Amino acid sequence: MTIAIRPFDVADTEAVVSLWQATGLTRPWNNPYQDISRKLSVQPELFLVAVDDRLVVGSVMAGYDGHRGWLYYLASAPDRRGEGIGRRLVGEAEDRLLAMGCPKVQLMVRPENGVARGFYDSLDYEPFDIWATGKRLIAD
């Protein structure tokens, strides 16, 4: 396996959006192109892709707000699951967050996504009960 983890490049856009669509990460209320554009304006070094030669086979978006880090859009190509791509992406994101002084990292998993929950359990992420709430400030 010759998977490399590197920062996202604008030329990766279509491949990343296709990956997100193939893995069920997109939602009608979130424009993935807008999400990419917004991420490129804030901590773009924390938007990572996994590539095999030049083929994008994984992604993760991370962020740090000074209190905690967050992971979003973790995906690995469905036909490449089990190769450790997701683990490597999470590990690299955690390393970059730690280098920024980030003391903890969190993420959100939809309740119906049992596969993701098992994956994060295997990486020692601990579930906790919270009430998640949000408010859209810009309609996409």
HELIX and SHEET records of a PDB file:
HELIX    1   1 VAL A   10  ASP A   12  5                                   3    
HELIX    2   2 THR A   13  ALA A   22  1                                  10    
HELIX    3   3 PRO A   32  LEU A   40  1                                   9    
HELIX    4   4 PRO A   44  LEU A   46  5                                   3    
HELIX    5   5 PRO A   78  ARG A   80  5                                   3    
HELIX    6   6 ILE A   85  ALA A   99  1                                  15    
HELIX    7   7 GLY A  114  SER A  122  1                                   9    
SHEET    1   A 5 ILE A   3  PRO A   7  0                                        
SHEET    2   A 5 PHE A  47  ASP A  52 -1                                        
SHEET    3   A 5 LEU A  55  TYR A  64 -1                                        
SHEET    4   A 5 GLY A  69  SER A  76 -1                                        
SHEET    5   A 5 VAL A 105  LEU A 107  1                                        
END                                                                             
